[in-house]
């Protein structure tokens, strides 16, 4: 019984460590990925990981760095969508990567809403623009999964 529990604990720990280690630290690292589906996943992981850093920049009074990171988040979300299109797979027939991106962008929207509550009124303009773009991409991903495209 103890051996089984220990194995489970070790497996969960290793899995968690592997998941954390794979989150990219820069947008350039994401762009360097050759596989478009993996690039899409890394881009959403990067965007979600960056939200906490944005809050830290704004709390320190480093508005320019925070705004630059918000632009990186938007670029990462755009890169996600572009990468999925570049993969050349139908979202309706092969929804796995599209659905993952849709779920991640929806979670990102929640995190951006939380960030919105933490920022001052005069700091929210850039965030609102990024949030609007993320919401648009999220809706486009969802529609691409749900809509059956006609073949010629």
PyMOL CGO cylinders between C-alpha atoms (Angstrom):
from pymol import cmd
from pymol.cgo import CYLINDER

trace = [
    CYLINDER, 0.00, 0.00, 0.00, 2.76, 2.46, 0.93, 0.3, 1, 1, 1, 1, 1, 1,
    CYLINDER, 2.76, 2.46, 0.93, 4.79, 1.58, -2.15, 0.3, 1, 1, 1, 1, 1, 1,
    CYLINDER, 4.79, 1.58, -2.15, 1.80, 2.29, -4.41, 0.3, 1, 1, 1, 1, 1, 1,
    CYLINDER, 1.80, 2.29, -4.41, 1.16, 5.60, -2.72, 0.3, 1, 1, 1, 1, 1, 1,
    CYLINDER, 1.16, 5.60, -2.72, 4.82, 6.53, -2.98, 0.3, 1, 1, 1, 1, 1, 1,
    CYLINDER, 4.82, 6.53, -2.98, 4.86, 5.69, -6.70, 0.3, 1, 1, 1, 1, 1, 1,
    CYLINDER, 4.86, 5.69, -6.70, 1.77, 7.83, -7.23, 0.3, 1, 1, 1, 1, 1, 1,
    CYLINDER, 1.77, 7.83, -7.23, 3.35, 10.74, -5.36, 0.3, 1, 1, 1, 1, 1, 1,
    CYLINDER, 3.35, 10.74, -5.36, 6.58, 10.48, -7.37, 0.3, 1, 1, 1, 1, 1, 1,
    CYLINDER, 6.58, 10.48, -7.37, 4.66, 10.29, -10.66, 0.3, 1, 1, 1, 1, 1, 1,
    CYLINDER, 4.66, 10.29, -10.66, 2.54, 13.33, -9.85, 0.3, 1, 1, 1, 1, 1, 1,
    CYLINDER, 2.54, 13.33, -9.85, 5.62, 15.30, -8.76, 0.3, 1, 1, 1, 1, 1, 1,
    CYLINDER, 5.62, 15.30, -8.76, 7.53, 14.44, -11.92, 0.3, 1, 1, 1, 1, 1, 1,
    CYLINDER, 7.53, 14.44, -11.92, 4.54, 15.26, -14.09, 0.3, 1, 1, 1, 1, 1, 1,
    CYLINDER, 4.54, 15.26, -14.09, 4.10, 18.63, -12.40, 0.3, 1, 1, 1, 1, 1, 1,
    CYLINDER, 4.10, 18.63, -12.40, 7.81, 19.41, -12.72, 0.3, 1, 1, 1, 1, 1, 1,
    CYLINDER, 7.81, 19.41, -12.72, 7.74, 18.54, -16.41, 0.3, 1, 1, 1, 1, 1, 1,
    CYLINDER, 7.74, 18.54, -16.41, 4.70, 20.71, -17.04, 0.3, 1, 1, 1, 1, 1, 1,
    CYLINDER, 4.70, 20.71, -17.04, 6.30, 23.68, -15.31, 0.3, 1, 1, 1, 1, 1, 1,
    CYLINDER, 6.30, 23.68, -15.31, 9.65, 23.24, -17.03, 0.3, 1, 1, 1, 1, 1, 1,
    CYLINDER, 9.65, 23.24, -17.03, 8.09, 23.34, -20.50, 0.3, 1, 1, 1, 1, 1, 1,
    CYLINDER, 8.09, 23.34, -20.50, 6.48, 26.78, -20.14, 0.3, 1, 1, 1, 1, 1, 1,
    CYLINDER, 6.48, 26.78, -20.14, 8.53, 29.07, -22.37, 0.3, 1, 1, 1, 1, 1, 1,
    CYLINDER, 8.53, 29.07, -22.37, 10.12, 32.16, -20.90, 0.3, 1, 1, 1, 1, 1, 1,
    CYLINDER, 10.12, 32.16, -20.90, 10.03, 34.33, -24.03, 0.3, 1, 1, 1, 1, 1, 1,
    CYLINDER, 10.03, 34.33, -24.03, 7.90, 34.78, -27.09, 0.3, 1, 1, 1, 1, 1, 1,
    CYLINDER, 7.90, 34.78, -27.09, 10.97, 34.28, -29.29, 0.3, 1, 1, 1, 1, 1, 1,
    CYLINDER, 10.97, 34.28, -29.29, 11.38, 30.79, -27.83, 0.3, 1, 1, 1, 1, 1, 1,
    CYLINDER, 11.38, 30.79, -27.83, 7.78, 30.04, -28.80, 0.3, 1, 1, 1, 1, 1, 1,
    CYLINDER, 7.78, 30.04, -28.80, 8.26, 31.36, -32.33, 0.3, 1, 1, 1, 1, 1, 1,
    CYLINDER, 8.26, 31.36, -32.33, 11.28, 29.08, -32.74, 0.3, 1, 1, 1, 1, 1, 1,
    CYLINDER, 11.28, 29.08, -32.74, 9.17, 25.92, -32.39, 0.3, 1, 1, 1, 1, 1, 1,
    CYLINDER, 9.17, 25.92, -32.39, 8.89, 24.13, -35.73, 0.3, 1, 1, 1, 1, 1, 1,
    CYLINDER, 8.89, 24.13, -35.73, 5.74, 22.08, -35.07, 0.3, 1, 1, 1, 1, 1, 1,
    CYLINDER, 5.74, 22.08, -35.07, 2.77, 24.46, -35.52, 0.3, 1, 1, 1, 1, 1, 1,
    CYLINDER, 2.77, 24.46, -35.52, 0.49, 22.55, -33.13, 0.3, 1, 1, 1, 1, 1, 1,
    CYLINDER, 0.49, 22.55, -33.13, 3.13, 22.53, -30.40, 0.3, 1, 1, 1, 1, 1, 1,
    CYLINDER, 3.13, 22.53, -30.40, 3.86, 26.21, -31.14, 0.3, 1, 1, 1, 1, 1, 1,
    CYLINDER, 3.86, 26.21, -31.14, 0.16, 26.98, -30.60, 0.3, 1, 1, 1, 1, 1, 1,
    CYLINDER, 0.16, 26.98, -30.60, 0.21, 25.17, -27.25, 0.3, 1, 1, 1, 1, 1, 1,
    CYLINDER, 0.21, 25.17, -27.25, 3.41, 26.90, -26.14, 0.3, 1, 1, 1, 1, 1, 1,
    CYLINDER, 3.41, 26.90, -26.14, 2.01, 30.30, -27.14, 0.3, 1, 1, 1, 1, 1, 1,
    CYLINDER, 2.01, 30.30, -27.14, -1.09, 29.87, -24.97, 0.3, 1, 1, 1, 1, 1, 1,
    CYLINDER, -1.09, 29.87, -24.97, 1.06, 28.56, -22.10, 0.3, 1, 1, 1, 1, 1, 1,
    CYLINDER, 1.06, 28.56, -22.10, 3.32, 31.61, -22.44, 0.3, 1, 1, 1, 1, 1, 1,
    CYLINDER, 3.32, 31.61, -22.44, 0.34, 34.00, -22.50, 0.3, 1, 1, 1, 1, 1, 1,
    CYLINDER, 0.34, 34.00, -22.50, -1.21, 32.50, -19.38, 0.3, 1, 1, 1, 1, 1, 1,
    CYLINDER, -1.21, 32.50, -19.38, 2.11, 32.47, -17.49, 0.3, 1, 1, 1, 1, 1, 1,
    CYLINDER, 2.11, 32.47, -17.49, 2.70, 36.11, -18.40, 0.3, 1, 1, 1, 1, 1, 1,
    CYLINDER, 2.70, 36.11, -18.40, -0.44, 37.45, -16.73, 0.3, 1, 1, 1, 1, 1, 1,
    CYLINDER, -0.44, 37.45, -16.73, 1.07, 37.15, -13.24, 0.3, 1, 1, 1, 1, 1, 1,
    CYLINDER, 1.07, 37.15, -13.24, 4.19, 38.93, -14.40, 0.3, 1, 1, 1, 1, 1, 1,
    CYLINDER, 4.19, 38.93, -14.40, 2.08, 41.80, -15.76, 0.3, 1, 1, 1, 1, 1, 1,
    CYLINDER, 2.08, 41.80, -15.76, 0.48, 42.27, -12.36, 0.3, 1, 1, 1, 1, 1, 1,
    CYLINDER, 0.48, 42.27, -12.36, 3.91, 42.32, -10.72, 0.3, 1, 1, 1, 1, 1, 1,
    CYLINDER, 3.91, 42.32, -10.72, 5.16, 45.00, -13.12, 0.3, 1, 1, 1, 1, 1, 1,
    CYLINDER, 5.16, 45.00, -13.12, 2.16, 47.22, -12.47, 0.3, 1, 1, 1, 1, 1, 1,
    CYLINDER, 2.16, 47.22, -12.47, 2.46, 46.74, -8.69, 0.3, 1, 1, 1, 1, 1, 1,
    CYLINDER, 2.46, 46.74, -8.69, 6.11, 47.85, -8.87, 0.3, 1, 1, 1, 1, 1, 1,
    CYLINDER, 6.11, 47.85, -8.87, 5.10, 50.91, -10.90, 0.3, 1, 1, 1, 1, 1, 1,
    CYLINDER, 5.10, 50.91, -10.90, 6.80, 49.64, -14.06, 0.3, 1, 1, 1, 1, 1, 1,
    CYLINDER, 6.80, 49.64, -14.06, 3.94, 50.47, -16.42, 0.3, 1, 1, 1, 1, 1, 1,
    CYLINDER, 3.94, 50.47, -16.42, 5.98, 50.36, -19.63, 0.3, 1, 1, 1, 1, 1, 1,
    CYLINDER, 5.98, 50.36, -19.63, 7.19, 46.83, -18.94, 0.3, 1, 1, 1, 1, 1, 1,
    CYLINDER, 7.19, 46.83, -18.94, 3.68, 45.75, -18.01, 0.3, 1, 1, 1, 1, 1, 1,
    CYLINDER, 3.68, 45.75, -18.01, 2.23, 47.24, -21.20, 0.3, 1, 1, 1, 1, 1, 1,
    CYLINDER, 2.23, 47.24, -21.20, 4.95, 45.58, -23.28, 0.3, 1, 1, 1, 1, 1, 1,
    CYLINDER, 4.95, 45.58, -23.28, 4.15, 42.23, -21.71, 0.3, 1, 1, 1, 1, 1, 1,
    CYLINDER, 4.15, 42.23, -21.71, 0.45, 42.76, -22.41, 0.3, 1, 1, 1, 1, 1, 1,
    CYLINDER, 0.45, 42.76, -22.41, 1.34, 43.29, -26.08, 0.3, 1, 1, 1, 1, 1, 1,
    CYLINDER, 1.34, 43.29, -26.08, 3.35, 40.05, -25.94, 0.3, 1, 1, 1, 1, 1, 1,
    CYLINDER, 3.35, 40.05, -25.94, 0.29, 38.26, -24.56, 0.3, 1, 1, 1, 1, 1, 1,
    CYLINDER, 0.29, 38.26, -24.56, -1.80, 39.52, -27.45, 0.3, 1, 1, 1, 1, 1, 1,
    CYLINDER, -1.80, 39.52, -27.45, 0.91, 38.52, -29.93, 0.3, 1, 1, 1, 1, 1, 1,
    CYLINDER, 0.91, 38.52, -29.93, 1.08, 35.06, -28.35, 0.3, 1, 1, 1, 1, 1, 1,
    CYLINDER, 1.08, 35.06, -28.35, -2.67, 34.61, -28.74, 0.3, 1, 1, 1, 1, 1, 1,
    CYLINDER, -2.67, 34.61, -28.74, -2.45, 35.72, -32.37, 0.3, 1, 1, 1, 1, 1, 1,
    CYLINDER, -2.45, 35.72, -32.37, 0.45, 33.31, -32.85, 0.3, 1, 1, 1, 1, 1, 1,
    CYLINDER, 0.45, 33.31, -32.85, -1.70, 30.52, -31.45, 0.3, 1, 1, 1, 1, 1, 1,
    CYLINDER, -1.70, 30.52, -31.45, -4.37, 31.14, -34.04, 0.3, 1, 1, 1, 1, 1, 1,
    CYLINDER, -4.37, 31.14, -34.04, -1.88, 31.55, -36.90, 0.3, 1, 1, 1, 1, 1, 1,
    CYLINDER, -1.88, 31.55, -36.90, -0.07, 28.35, -35.92, 0.3, 1, 1, 1, 1, 1, 1,
    CYLINDER, -0.07, 28.35, -35.92, -3.26, 26.32, -35.90, 0.3, 1, 1, 1, 1, 1, 1,
    CYLINDER, -3.26, 26.32, -35.90, -4.15, 27.61, -39.36, 0.3, 1, 1, 1, 1, 1, 1,
    CYLINDER, -4.15, 27.61, -39.36, -0.60, 26.86, -40.54, 0.3, 1, 1, 1, 1, 1, 1,
    CYLINDER, -0.60, 26.86, -40.54, -0.99, 23.26, -39.39, 0.3, 1, 1, 1, 1, 1, 1,
    CYLINDER, -0.99, 23.26, -39.39, -3.49, 22.87, -42.22, 0.3, 1, 1, 1, 1, 1, 1,
    CYLINDER, -3.49, 22.87, -42.22, -5.90, 20.63, -40.32, 0.3, 1, 1, 1, 1, 1, 1,
    CYLINDER, -5.90, 20.63, -40.32, -9.65, 21.10, -40.26, 0.3, 1, 1, 1, 1, 1, 1,
    CYLINDER, -9.65, 21.10, -40.26, -10.83, 22.34, -36.88, 0.3, 1, 1, 1, 1, 1, 1,
    CYLINDER, -10.83, 22.34, -36.88, -14.13, 20.57, -37.37, 0.3, 1, 1, 1, 1, 1, 1,
    CYLINDER, -14.13, 20.57, -37.37, -12.62, 17.18, -38.24, 0.3, 1, 1, 1, 1, 1, 1,
    CYLINDER, -12.62, 17.18, -38.24, -9.55, 17.36, -35.97, 0.3, 1, 1, 1, 1, 1, 1,
    CYLINDER, -9.55, 17.36, -35.97, -10.59, 19.60, -33.07, 0.3, 1, 1, 1, 1, 1, 1,
    CYLINDER, -10.59, 19.60, -33.07, -8.05, 18.49, -30.46, 0.3, 1, 1, 1, 1, 1, 1,
    CYLINDER, -8.05, 18.49, -30.46, -5.59, 21.38, -30.75, 0.3, 1, 1, 1, 1, 1, 1,
    CYLINDER, -5.59, 21.38, -30.75, -8.27, 23.95, -31.54, 0.3, 1, 1, 1, 1, 1, 1,
    CYLINDER, -8.27, 23.95, -31.54, -10.30, 22.93, -28.50, 0.3, 1, 1, 1, 1, 1, 1,
    CYLINDER, -10.30, 22.93, -28.50, -7.26, 23.08, -26.27, 0.3, 1, 1, 1, 1, 1, 1,
    CYLINDER, -7.26, 23.08, -26.27, -6.49, 26.59, -27.55, 0.3, 1, 1, 1, 1, 1, 1,
    CYLINDER, -6.49, 26.59, -27.55, -10.12, 27.62, -27.06, 0.3, 1, 1, 1, 1, 1, 1,
    CYLINDER, -10.12, 27.62, -27.06, -10.12, 26.36, -23.48, 0.3, 1, 1, 1, 1, 1, 1,
    CYLINDER, -10.12, 26.36, -23.48, -6.80, 28.04, -22.73, 0.3, 1, 1, 1, 1, 1, 1,
    CYLINDER, -6.80, 28.04, -22.73, -7.88, 31.39, -24.20, 0.3, 1, 1, 1, 1, 1, 1,
    CYLINDER, -7.88, 31.39, -24.20, -11.12, 31.19, -22.20, 0.3, 1, 1, 1, 1, 1, 1,
    CYLINDER, -11.12, 31.19, -22.20, -9.06, 30.64, -19.03, 0.3, 1, 1, 1, 1, 1, 1,
    CYLINDER, -9.06, 30.64, -19.03, -6.82, 33.52, -20.10, 0.3, 1, 1, 1, 1, 1, 1,
    CYLINDER, -6.82, 33.52, -20.10, -9.87, 35.76, -20.32, 0.3, 1, 1, 1, 1, 1, 1,
    CYLINDER, -9.87, 35.76, -20.32, -10.71, 34.93, -16.71, 0.3, 1, 1, 1, 1, 1, 1,
    CYLINDER, -10.71, 34.93, -16.71, -7.17, 35.71, -15.64, 0.3, 1, 1, 1, 1, 1, 1,
    CYLINDER, -7.17, 35.71, -15.64, -7.27, 39.02, -17.51, 0.3, 1, 1, 1, 1, 1, 1,
    CYLINDER, -7.27, 39.02, -17.51, -10.55, 39.86, -15.75, 0.3, 1, 1, 1, 1, 1, 1,
    CYLINDER, -10.55, 39.86, -15.75, -8.87, 39.21, -12.40, 0.3, 1, 1, 1, 1, 1, 1,
    CYLINDER, -8.87, 39.21, -12.40, -5.97, 41.42, -13.46, 0.3, 1, 1, 1, 1, 1, 1,
    CYLINDER, -5.97, 41.42, -13.46, -8.43, 44.15, -14.46, 0.3, 1, 1, 1, 1, 1, 1,
    CYLINDER, -8.43, 44.15, -14.46, -9.72, 44.27, -10.91, 0.3, 1, 1, 1, 1, 1, 1,
    CYLINDER, -9.72, 44.27, -10.91, -6.19, 44.69, -9.55, 0.3, 1, 1, 1, 1, 1, 1,
    CYLINDER, -6.19, 44.69, -9.55, -5.17, 47.56, -11.82, 0.3, 1, 1, 1, 1, 1, 1,
    CYLINDER, -5.17, 47.56, -11.82, -5.93, 51.20, -11.32, 0.3, 1, 1, 1, 1, 1, 1,
    CYLINDER, -5.93, 51.20, -11.32, -8.50, 52.89, -13.53, 0.3, 1, 1, 1, 1, 1, 1,
    CYLINDER, -8.50, 52.89, -13.53, -5.85, 54.71, -15.58, 0.3, 1, 1, 1, 1, 1, 1,
    CYLINDER, -5.85, 54.71, -15.58, -3.91, 51.48, -16.19, 0.3, 1, 1, 1, 1, 1, 1,
    CYLINDER, -3.91, 51.48, -16.19, -6.75, 49.52, -17.79, 0.3, 1, 1, 1, 1, 1, 1,
    CYLINDER, -6.75, 49.52, -17.79, -6.81, 50.85, -21.38, 0.3, 1, 1, 1, 1, 1, 1,
    CYLINDER, -6.81, 50.85, -21.38, -4.09, 48.58, -22.74, 0.3, 1, 1, 1, 1, 1, 1,
    CYLINDER, -4.09, 48.58, -22.74, -5.53, 45.62, -20.85, 0.3, 1, 1, 1, 1, 1, 1,
    CYLINDER, -5.53, 45.62, -20.85, -9.01, 46.17, -22.30, 0.3, 1, 1, 1, 1, 1, 1,
    CYLINDER, -9.01, 46.17, -22.30, -7.64, 46.21, -25.84, 0.3, 1, 1, 1, 1, 1, 1,
    CYLINDER, -7.64, 46.21, -25.84, -5.75, 42.95, -25.25, 0.3, 1, 1, 1, 1, 1, 1,
    CYLINDER, -5.75, 42.95, -25.25, -8.77, 41.36, -23.58, 0.3, 1, 1, 1, 1, 1, 1,
    CYLINDER, -8.77, 41.36, -23.58, -10.97, 42.29, -26.55, 0.3, 1, 1, 1, 1, 1, 1,
    CYLINDER, -10.97, 42.29, -26.55, -8.53, 40.65, -28.98, 0.3, 1, 1, 1, 1, 1, 1,
    CYLINDER, -8.53, 40.65, -28.98, -8.24, 37.51, -26.85, 0.3, 1, 1, 1, 1, 1, 1,
    CYLINDER, -8.24, 37.51, -26.85, -12.04, 37.30, -26.72, 0.3, 1, 1, 1, 1, 1, 1,
    CYLINDER, -12.04, 37.30, -26.72, -12.22, 37.66, -30.50, 0.3, 1, 1, 1, 1, 1, 1,
    CYLINDER, -12.22, 37.66, -30.50, -9.67, 34.88, -31.05, 0.3, 1, 1, 1, 1, 1, 1,
    CYLINDER, -9.67, 34.88, -31.05, -11.50, 32.69, -28.54, 0.3, 1, 1, 1, 1, 1, 1,
    CYLINDER, -11.50, 32.69, -28.54, -14.77, 33.13, -30.42, 0.3, 1, 1, 1, 1, 1, 1,
    CYLINDER, -14.77, 33.13, -30.42, -13.08, 32.46, -33.78, 0.3, 1, 1, 1, 1, 1, 1,
    CYLINDER, -13.08, 32.46, -33.78, -11.54, 29.25, -32.43, 0.3, 1, 1, 1, 1, 1, 1,
    CYLINDER, -11.54, 29.25, -32.43, -14.89, 28.10, -31.10, 0.3, 1, 1, 1, 1, 1, 1,
    CYLINDER, -14.89, 28.10, -31.10, -16.65, 28.90, -34.37, 0.3, 1, 1, 1, 1, 1, 1,
    CYLINDER, -16.65, 28.90, -34.37, -13.99, 27.07, -36.38, 0.3, 1, 1, 1, 1, 1, 1,
    CYLINDER, -13.99, 27.07, -36.38, -14.63, 23.94, -34.31, 0.3, 1, 1, 1, 1, 1, 1,
    CYLINDER, -14.63, 23.94, -34.31, -18.41, 24.18, -34.49, 0.3, 1, 1, 1, 1, 1, 1,
    CYLINDER, -18.41, 24.18, -34.49, -18.74, 25.19, -38.15, 0.3, 1, 1, 1, 1, 1, 1,
    CYLINDER, -18.74, 25.19, -38.15, -18.46, 22.62, -40.85, 0.3, 1, 1, 1, 1, 1, 1,
    CYLINDER, -18.46, 22.62, -40.85, -16.69, 24.15, -43.84, 0.3, 1, 1, 1, 1, 1, 1,
    CYLINDER, -16.69, 24.15, -43.84, -17.71, 23.28, -47.37, 0.3, 1, 1, 1, 1, 1, 1,
    CYLINDER, -17.71, 23.28, -47.37, -15.16, 21.49, -49.51, 0.3, 1, 1, 1, 1, 1, 1,
    CYLINDER, -15.16, 21.49, -49.51, -14.76, 22.37, -53.17, 0.3, 1, 1, 1, 1, 1, 1,
]
cmd.load_cgo(trace, "trace")
